[in-house]
Structure formats: C-alpha cells, structure tokens
Amino acid sequence: MIQTCLFPAAGYGTRFLPATKSLPKEMMPILTKPLVHYGVDEALEANMNNMAFVVGRGKRALEDYFDISYELEHQIAGTSKEPLLNEIREQMRKATFSFTRQNEMKGLGHAILTGKTLVKDEAFGVILADDLCVNENGEGVLAQMMKIYDRYRCSIVAVMEVPKEQTKNYGVVSGRMIEDDLLVVDDMVEKPDPKEAPTNLAIIGRYILTPDIFAILENTKPGKNGEIQITDALKFQANRGMVLAYKFKGMRFDCGCLDGFVEATNYFYNKQHDNK
C-alpha cells in the first residue's frame, strides 16, 4: 500500500498576483476550503496518510493550516462556529504532515526530487493542488490510479484530452492502448507546439511514481525553459521499463488560472446550493 502523497507547493503563483504575494496559491479558497484541503481529501480517499509538502519561502500558511490554532479554537469553543473546523480536524487526525523547502524554483522534476527526503524507498502519489479534480459518480482520481498501480506496479500519469491548440501548455503523451482508457507510454513531450504534438493527451497534476524516479531525476539535465522536467524523467523511465497513462474518470478544474478558478468556485457553489 502506498502511504505517502507528495504535494509540490513551492511555486510563486504569479497568475494570481497580488493575492499570492503573501498567500500560497494552494491556500486560495474554493468557497470555504483552500485548494490544498481538497487535495488532502483525495489522497486520504486513496488510503495515503503521510502528506509530504515541498514548499518555498513565504509558504508558512500551509504549515499553519494543518496545525492547531489555539487562540481561534478557544474563542469559538462551544459556539455554532466550532463545527466549521470539523473537516480540518479530521484530516489532522487521519494524516501526518511533513514539510521540506525547495530553495530554487527549477521545475516540477526538481520539486519532486527535493521531496525525496520525505518519501521512503517506496512508490508515492503526487498531487498538484491547483489541479482540482472531482468525480461525482465514483472514486477520486488518485484512488482510481491506485487500483491500476496494484495491478501493474509502475509509474502512472493521469491524462485528459485537450484541444490541440492547448498542448503547448502541458506535457503530452502518446502510446498504445492496453485497456479502456489505459495506455503504455512510448513518448512524452513537454509543452509541444500544437503542430508537433504527438497527440492531444495532456498530463494533469496527478501521478503515482516508483522510487527509482529519484535516481533518474538526479541525472536529468534541464530541459524546457531550463527546468528539470518530470516528463523527461518519465520518458527515460518509459524507455527503460513501463509507464502508464490513464484517462481518468471525472472532471478537472485548472485552478492555476483565473478562468478555471472561477469555474470551480461556481461548480461547488451550485453543488452546495442544490444540496440545501
């Protein structure tokens, strides 16, 4: 059973400035819960209870969120406001939270490598909290991927079809189908020009990675934009063994951009309103 979920959370969140000047983008709220709260819920659903965060300077709000706020809790104890903390208290009861710092912003691959100190020598999940995923009719994305990992015991990336002109914003995979919605990866390209993209299957912020990825990342040279790309490491892993791409069930909101953030907010607001 995979125990650890890694949350790379050191980015600056520049698309949400000035809000992210002092607030981590992972703490941006969708209604009353920050994005990272939804991510931890998804990891817990997949039976991962060790939440490992790679953070940067100015990200103390993440640590504080998963800690007791004695003054606040004392003030609202016994009032109608106290139950509003039940969900975060339950997360804190079920999971442990550890943090390490990424001193330089050198890409997602480097952020994952930085998290090596928090991950035992075992496979682990990865959630990018600003990719908010929902599956109303079943399990969350990471839980779906865990079932695949139990069968194949290899690295897995979650993918979705995007318009061809948007491939320049994603890592893109190609491969051969071995089951419904499951491909063996034969190529990965980071943010290709739409004219050169091998497919329109884009990687989103959900991964299950085997521990040998760390040794590969240590020897991966900077690629696109001078950053260490996880796609380059996964391509090497695919060529040497096997990497799977899974077309997940559910919806994904790109909350790293304003349009996706507003779309997610409206979705959860309407859902809450309909349930009243």
C-alpha positions, -999 to 999 in steps of 0.1 A, spaced: 0 0 0 13 35 -9 15 56 22 29 90 10 14 117 -12 38 144 -22 25 180 -27 49 202 -47 39 236 -34 69 260 -38 57 279 -69 51 317 -68 15 316 -82 22 347 -103 -10 344 -122 -29 353 -90 -8 383 -80 -12 404 -59 -32 378 -38 -3 353 -39 22 379 -28 16 367 7 -8 338 3 3 305 -12 -18 297 -43 -25 263 -27 -43 282 0 -67 300 -24 -102 291 -13 -128 274 -33 -158 285 -12 -146 279 24 -118 254 19 -84 260 3 -73 241 -27 -49 220 -7 -77 208 16 -94 192 -15 -61 176 -24 -55 161 10 -91 147 9 -83 130 -24 -51 115 -10 -69 102 21 -95 86 -1 -67 67 -18 -55 55 16 -24 76 17 -19 91 52 15 107 50 12 141 34 46 155 23 49 191 12 77 207 -8 74 244 0 93 277 -6 98 309 12 65 326 23 46 293 25 41 291 63 3 294 58 4 257 46 21 245 78 -2 266 100 -33 253 82 -25 217 93 -19 227 129 -39 237 159 -48 273 162 -52 275 200 -64 311 202 -90 307 175 -103 274 188 -105 288 223 -126 317 210 -151 297 191 -153 267 215 -189 258 223 -203 282 197 -221 275 164 -188 282 146 -169 253 162 -183 226 138 -168 245 109 -134 231 119 -146 195 120 -132 187 85 -97 200 90 -96 184 125 -105 151 108 -77 155 83 -52 162 111 -64 132 130 -61 108 100 -28 121 85 7 132 93 21 164 76 58 170 69 75 198 51 108 205 33 119 236 14 128 239 -23 154 267 -23 154 272 -60 125 271 -85 139 247 -110 108 229 -123 84 202 -112 111 175 -116 134 193 -92 105 199 -67 97 161 -67 134 154 -63 135 178 -33 108 157 -17 130 126 -17 139 133 20 102 130 29 94 98 9 106 64 20 121 40 -6 87 32 -20 62 43 -46 43 75 -38 15 97 -51 18 133 -63 -9 159 -63 -6 194 -77 -33 211 -56 -42 237 -82 -55 209 -104 -88 203 -86 -104 170 -96 -139 158 -89 -157 126 -97 -193 127 -86 -201 92 -97 -173 73 -80 -137 74 -67 -113 103 -69 -86 103 -95 -58 91 -72 -79 62 -58 -86 52 -94 -49 53 -102 -41 32 -71 -62 3 -85 -41 4 -116 -9 6 -97 -20 -25 -77 -21 -44 -110 9 -31 -128 33 -17 -102 48 10 -123 46 48 -126 13 62 -138 3 96 -150 -33 109 -153 -42 124 -187 -71 141 -204 -79 151 -239 -74 188 -246 -80 210 -277 -49 206 -299 -41 243 -296 -37 239 -258 -10 212 -260 16 240 -256 5 243 -220 10 206 -210 32 176 -210 18 154 -238 19 116 -241 15 91 -268 13 53 -266 -6 21 -273 -39 13 -256 -38 -19 -234 -72 -14 -217 -101 10 -218 -86 44 -210 -51 30 -202 -21 34 -224 15 22 -223 35 54 -229 60 54 -257 67 91 -259 63 123 -237 69 158 -248 69 189 -225 47 217 -238 50 209 -276 40 233 -303 5 222 -314 18 214 -349 44 190 -333 23 174 -305 21 136 -309 -14 135 -295 -38 157 -276 -35 137 -244 -23 161 -217 -8 152 -183 -26 167 -154 -14 171 -118 -18 135 -106 10 110 -106 20 77 -90 57 73 -92 80 44 -83 111 53 -62 136 48 -90 124 81 -103 147 99 -79 178 84 -93 166 93 -128 158 129 -118 193 133 -103 207 126 -137 181 145 -158 195 176 -174 175 208 -176 151 208 -205 122 231 -215 127 266 -200 159 255 -184 140 234 -158 142 198 -147 111 183 -162 93 153 -148 82 144 -183 119 140 -193 125 116 -164 93 97 -171 102 93 -207 135 78 -197 116 55 -173 92 45 -200 120 37 -224 137 16 -198 106 -1 -184 70 9 -184 50 40 -176 12 41 -180 -11 70 -189 -46 68 -175 -76 87 -189 -93 93 -156 -130 95 -148 -143 128 -136 -137 165 -141 -106 186 -136 -105 223 -129 -73 242 -137 -73 264 -107 -39 277 -115 -56 301 -139 -84 326 -132 -110 310 -156 -106 276 -140 -107 290 -105 -139 308 -112 -154 277 -129 -145 256 -99 -160 281 -75 -192 283 -94 -194 245 -96 -190 240 -59 -213 269 -51 -241 254 -73 -235 220 -58 -238 233 -23 -269 253 -32 -285 222 -48 -279 201 -17 -297 226 7 
